[in-house]
Amino acid sequence: MPVALEDLTRGAVCIGLYPFSLGFPLHQVVRESAEEIDASLEEHVSIEFEKTVQPEDVPEVVVRLKLRRVLLLQDATHGGRRDVIVAPITSLKPHQRERTSWYERLLRGQIPYLYRLTEQQQGVTAEAAVNLANVTTVSRDTLLRWTGQLSEQEMRTISEKLIDTLELDISGRLDALR
C-alpha cells in the first residue's frame, strides 16, 4: 500500500494521509482504516474521517486525517528513516485568485512561505501551492501513491524559501564554504 522506498526522493509529490493532530501513532489509524483509504485513493477524492482510540489508562484521543498531496523535503529512500519531512500541497480556490494583490504576489514568487505549482508540473492536476509554513514529519507508511517529481531547480527555490520562512541562520555554513 505505501509508496515504494526508491520513489521517496527529495522533491517527490505523493498522495498521503496528512494528520491534523501531531504526535499521534498514525500507523494504528492507517491499519484500522485501510479499506476506506484504498477506496478513496482510487478516485483521489478528498476524504476526512475521525478515529477514536481508547487505550486502558490514556484519555480518549481523536485524530483527523486528510488524504492530500505532499511534497517530500528530504530523501527517505534508505530503510533507516521511518519518518520524512513534508509540506502540504493545497489547491488554489477561485476566491484566492480573486484577491488580486495576493495572487499577483504569488505569481511573482513574492510570498515567502508559498511555492506555486502549475498543472504542467508533475503530480499536480490543478494550480496549487506548497505551504512551507506548515512542514511536518509523517510516517513513510502513510505516503500512499507517488504522483510526480519536482526538478532540482524547483527544489532549490523551495529550499531558499524555507530558509526565509523558517528564519534559518545559515551564515556559519556559508563561512565554512569560503
C-alpha contacts under 8 A as a table, 3 or more apart, distances in Angstrom:
res1	aa1	res2	aa2	distance
1	M	144	L	6.02
2	P	140	R	7.43
2	P	141	D	5.20
2	P	142	T	6.41
2	P	143	L	5.51
2	P	144	L	4.41
2	P	145	R	6.78
3	V	7	D	6.77
3	V	8	L	7.26
3	V	140	R	7.95
3	V	141	D	7.51
3	V	143	L	5.77
3	V	144	L	5.21
3	V	145	R	5.30
3	V	146	W	6.12
4	A	7	D	5.54
4	A	8	L	7.07
5	L	8	L	5.52
5	L	76	A	7.13
5	L	77	T	4.97
5	L	78	H	7.14
5	L	79	G	7.51
6	E	9	T	7.10
6	E	77	T	5.08
6	E	78	H	7.96
7	D	12	A	7.30
7	D	77	T	6.95
7	D	146	W	6.97
8	L	12	A	6.33
8	L	72	L	7.41
8	L	75	D	6.14
8	L	76	A	5.24
8	L	77	T	5.29
9	T	12	A	5.61
9	T	72	L	7.04
9	T	74	Q	6.76
9	T	75	D	4.40
9	T	76	A	6.02
9	T	77	T	6.16
10	R	72	L	5.32
10	R	73	L	5.31
10	R	74	Q	4.47
10	R	75	D	4.46
10	R	76	A	7.59
11	G	71	L	6.11
11	G	72	L	5.32
11	G	73	L	6.11
11	G	74	Q	7.41
11	G	149	Q	5.53
11	G	150	L	5.04
11	G	151	S	7.09
11	G	152	E	7.73
11	G	155	M	6.20
12	A	71	L	5.82
12	A	72	L	5.41
12	A	146	W	7.14
12	A	147	T	7.68
12	A	148	G	5.85
12	A	149	Q	4.35
12	A	150	L	6.33
13	V	69	R	6.54
13	V	70	V	5.69
13	V	71	L	4.70
13	V	72	L	6.52
13	V	122	Q	7.86
13	V	123	G	5.82
13	V	146	W	6.16
13	V	147	T	5.59
13	V	148	G	5.00
13	V	149	Q	5.65
13	V	150	L	7.40
14	C	69	R	5.42
14	C	70	V	5.47
14	C	71	L	6.57
14	C	72	L	7.75
14	C	123	G	7.49
14	C	143	L	6.30
14	C	144	L	7.07
14	C	145	R	5.44
14	C	146	W	4.35
14	C	147	T	5.36
14	C	148	G	7.04
15	I	67	L	6.67
15	I	68	R	5.36
15	I	69	R	4.32
15	I	70	V	6.25
15	I	143	L	6.04
15	I	144	L	5.73
15	I	145	R	5.13
15	I	146	W	6.46
15	I	147	T	7.07
16	G	67	L	5.54
16	G	68	R	5.64
16	G	69	R	6.20
16	G	70	V	6.82
16	G	142	T	5.46
16	G	143	L	4.15
16	G	144	L	5.15
16	G	145	R	6.94
17	L	65	L	6.01
17	L	66	K	5.56
17	L	67	L	4.72
17	L	68	R	6.43
17	L	142	T	5.41
17	L	143	L	6.60
17	L	144	L	7.68
18	Y	65	L	5.49
18	Y	66	K	5.23
18	Y	67	L	6.21
18	Y	68	R	6.46
18	Y	88	P	7.77
18	Y	138	V	7.42
18	Y	142	T	7.95
19	P	22	L	6.49
19	P	26	L	7.92
19	P	63	V	7.20
19	P	64	R	6.05
19	P	65	L	4.59
19	P	66	K	6.59
19	P	138	V	7.99
20	F	63	V	6.90
20	F	64	R	5.43
20	F	65	L	5.97
20	F	66	K	7.80
21	S	24	F	6.77
21	S	63	V	5.63
21	S	64	R	6.49
24	F	63	V	7.30
25	P	28	Q	6.01
25	P	29	V	7.53
26	L	29	V	5.26
26	L	30	V	6.35
26	L	139	S	7.59
26	L	142	T	7.96
27	H	30	V	5.08
27	H	31	R	6.14
27	H	139	S	7.57
27	H	141	D	7.34
27	H	142	T	7.44
28	Q	31	R	5.23
28	Q	32	E	6.30
29	V	32	E	5.16
29	V	33	S	5.98
29	V	51	K	6.99
30	V	33	S	5.23
30	V	34	A	5.66
30	V	37	I	8.00
30	V	142	T	7.22
31	R	34	A	5.54
33	S	36	E	5.64
33	S	37	I	6.32
34	A	37	I	5.15
34	A	38	D	6.06
35	E	38	D	5.18
35	E	39	A	6.28
36	E	39	A	5.34
36	E	40	S	6.38
37	I	40	S	5.27
37	I	41	L	5.97
38	D	41	L	5.06
38	D	42	E	6.55
39	A	42	E	5.74
39	A	43	E	7.36
40	S	43	E	5.55
40	S	44	H	5.72
40	S	45	V	5.61
40	S	46	S	7.46
40	S	47	I	6.87
41	L	44	H	4.65
41	L	45	V	6.85
41	L	67	L	7.94
44	H	67	L	7.97
45	V	67	L	7.87
46	S	66	K	6.89
46	S	67	L	5.75
46	S	68	R	7.04
47	I	65	L	7.95
47	I	66	K	5.71
47	I	67	L	5.69
48	E	64	R	6.87
48	E	65	L	5.74
48	E	66	K	4.99
48	E	67	L	7.18
49	F	64	R	6.10
49	F	65	L	6.28
49	F	66	K	7.53
50	E	62	V	6.50
50	E	63	V	5.90
50	E	64	R	5.11
50	E	65	L	7.14
51	K	62	V	5.78
51	K	63	V	6.07
51	K	64	R	7.29
52	T	60	E	6.80
52	T	61	V	5.90
52	T	62	V	4.82
52	T	63	V	7.19
53	V	60	E	5.91
53	V	61	V	5.59
53	V	62	V	6.71
54	Q	58	V	6.95
54	Q	59	P	6.79
54	Q	60	E	4.98
54	Q	61	V	6.92
55	P	58	V	5.51
55	P	59	P	7.45
55	P	60	E	7.41
68	R	88	P	7.33
68	R	89	I	7.17
68	R	90	T	7.88
69	R	88	P	6.30
69	R	89	I	5.33
69	R	90	T	7.48
70	V	86	V	6.03
70	V	87	A	5.52
70	V	88	P	4.44
70	V	89	I	5.23
70	V	130	V	7.85
71	L	86	V	5.34
71	L	87	A	5.25
71	L	88	P	6.40
71	L	89	I	6.86
71	L	130	V	7.31
72	L	75	D	7.23
72	L	84	V	7.10
72	L	85	I	6.18
72	L	86	V	4.57
72	L	87	A	6.76
73	L	84	V	7.72
73	L	85	I	5.59
73	L	86	V	5.36
73	L	87	A	7.08
74	Q	84	V	6.60
74	Q	85	I	6.15
74	Q	86	V	7.68
75	D	84	V	7.55
76	A	79	G	7.46
76	A	81	R	6.03
76	A	82	R	7.90
76	A	83	D	7.84
76	A	84	V	6.27
76	A	140	R	7.72
78	H	81	R	6.49
79	G	82	R	7.25
81	R	84	V	7.11
82	R	139	S	5.84
82	R	140	R	5.71
82	R	141	D	7.95
83	D	137	T	5.95
83	D	138	V	5.33
83	D	139	S	4.32
83	D	140	R	5.42
84	V	137	T	5.24
84	V	138	V	5.63
84	V	139	S	6.40
84	V	140	R	6.27
85	I	135	V	6.74
85	I	136	T	5.51
85	I	137	T	4.29
85	I	138	V	6.54
86	V	135	V	5.60
86	V	136	T	5.65
86	V	137	T	6.00
86	V	138	V	7.09
87	A	130	V	6.32
87	A	131	N	5.96
87	A	132	L	5.84
87	A	134	N	6.18
87	A	135	V	4.49
87	A	136	T	6.58
88	P	130	V	5.83
88	P	131	N	5.74
88	P	132	L	7.75
88	P	134	N	6.99
88	P	135	V	7.09
89	I	128	A	6.50
89	I	129	A	5.52
89	I	130	V	4.43
89	I	131	N	6.28
90	T	128	A	5.37
90	T	129	A	5.45
90	T	130	V	6.52
90	T	131	N	7.43
91	S	126	A	6.57
91	S	127	E	5.98
91	S	128	A	4.01
91	S	129	A	6.42
92	L	96	Q	6.44
92	L	97	R	7.36
92	L	126	A	7.90
92	L	127	E	5.91
92	L	128	A	4.98
92	L	129	A	6.84
93	K	96	Q	5.33
93	K	97	R	6.76
94	P	97	R	5.21
94	P	98	E	6.38
95	H	98	E	5.03
95	H	99	R	6.74
96	Q	99	R	5.42
96	Q	102	W	7.85
96	Q	103	Y	6.85
97	R	100	T	6.37
97	R	102	W	7.90
97	R	103	Y	5.42
98	E	103	Y	7.41
99	R	102	W	5.56
99	R	103	Y	5.98
100	T	103	Y	5.16
100	T	104	E	6.00
101	S	104	E	5.18
101	S	105	R	6.23
102	W	105	R	5.19
102	W	106	L	6.30
103	Y	106	L	4.94
103	Y	107	L	6.21
104	E	107	L	5.01
104	E	108	R	6.30
105	R	108	R	5.13
105	R	109	G	6.19
105	R	110	Q	5.03
105	R	111	I	6.25
106	L	109	G	5.02
106	L	110	Q	5.82
106	L	111	I	5.72
106	L	114	L	7.35
106	L	115	Y	7.70
106	L	116	R	6.83
107	L	110	Q	7.65
107	L	116	R	7.21
109	G	112	P	7.40
109	G	114	L	7.77
109	G	115	Y	6.91
109	G	116	R	7.47
111	I	114	L	5.65
111	I	115	Y	7.81
112	P	115	Y	7.85
112	P	161	K	5.48
112	P	162	L	7.79
112	P	164	D	6.50
112	P	165	T	5.90
113	Y	131	N	6.01
113	Y	132	L	4.81
113	Y	133	A	5.43
113	Y	161	K	6.34
113	Y	162	L	7.05
113	Y	164	D	7.87
113	Y	165	T	5.39
114	L	129	A	5.95
114	L	130	V	5.54
114	L	131	N	5.01
114	L	132	L	5.93
114	L	133	A	7.77
114	L	161	K	7.89
115	Y	129	A	5.30
115	Y	130	V	5.04
115	Y	131	N	6.90
115	Y	132	L	7.65
115	Y	158	I	6.78
115	Y	161	K	7.99
116	R	127	E	7.43
116	R	128	A	5.95
116	R	129	A	4.37
116	R	130	V	6.45
117	L	121	Q	6.51
117	L	124	V	7.15
117	L	127	E	5.80
117	L	128	A	5.09
117	L	129	A	5.52
117	L	130	V	7.32
118	T	121	Q	5.58
118	T	124	V	6.83
118	T	125	T	7.98
118	T	126	A	6.46
118	T	127	E	4.60
118	T	128	A	6.45
119	E	122	Q	7.60
119	E	124	V	5.50
119	E	125	T	5.28
119	E	126	A	4.97
119	E	127	E	5.64
120	Q	124	V	7.50
121	Q	124	V	6.06
121	Q	148	G	7.97
121	Q	150	L	7.24
122	Q	147	T	6.95
122	Q	148	G	4.50
122	Q	149	Q	5.88
122	Q	150	L	6.83
123	G	146	W	7.90
123	G	147	T	4.37
123	G	148	G	4.04
123	G	149	Q	6.87
124	V	127	E	7.25
124	V	128	A	7.35
124	V	147	T	7.78
124	V	148	G	7.72
131	N	134	N	5.77
131	N	135	V	7.41
132	L	135	V	5.75
132	L	161	K	7.69
132	L	162	L	6.36
132	L	165	T	6.98
133	A	165	T	6.47
133	A	166	L	7.51
138	V	142	T	6.94
139	S	142	T	5.53
139	S	143	L	7.49
140	R	143	L	5.65
141	D	144	L	7.27
143	L	146	W	7.78
150	L	154	E	6.07
150	L	155	M	6.62
151	S	154	E	5.15
151	S	155	M	6.26
152	E	155	M	5.06
152	E	156	R	6.05
153	Q	156	R	4.96
153	Q	157	T	6.33
154	E	157	T	5.18
154	E	158	I	6.28
155	M	158	I	4.86
155	M	159	S	6.04
156	R	159	S	5.01
156	R	160	E	6.33
157	T	160	E	5.12
157	T	161	K	6.29
158	I	161	K	4.99
158	I	162	L	6.10
159	S	162	L	4.97
159	S	163	I	6.31
160	E	163	I	5.17
160	E	164	D	6.60
161	K	164	D	5.17
161	K	165	T	5.96
162	L	165	T	4.90
162	L	166	L	5.74
162	L	167	E	7.84
163	I	166	L	5.53
163	I	167	E	5.67
163	I	168	L	5.06
163	I	169	D	7.74
164	D	167	E	4.91
164	D	168	L	6.70
165	T	168	L	7.93
169	D	172	G	7.61
170	I	173	R	5.38
170	I	174	L	6.35
171	S	174	L	5.04
171	S	175	D	6.10
172	G	175	D	5.10
172	G	176	A	6.24
173	R	176	A	5.06
173	R	177	L	6.47
174	L	177	L	5.21
174	L	178	R	6.78
175	D	178	R	5.39
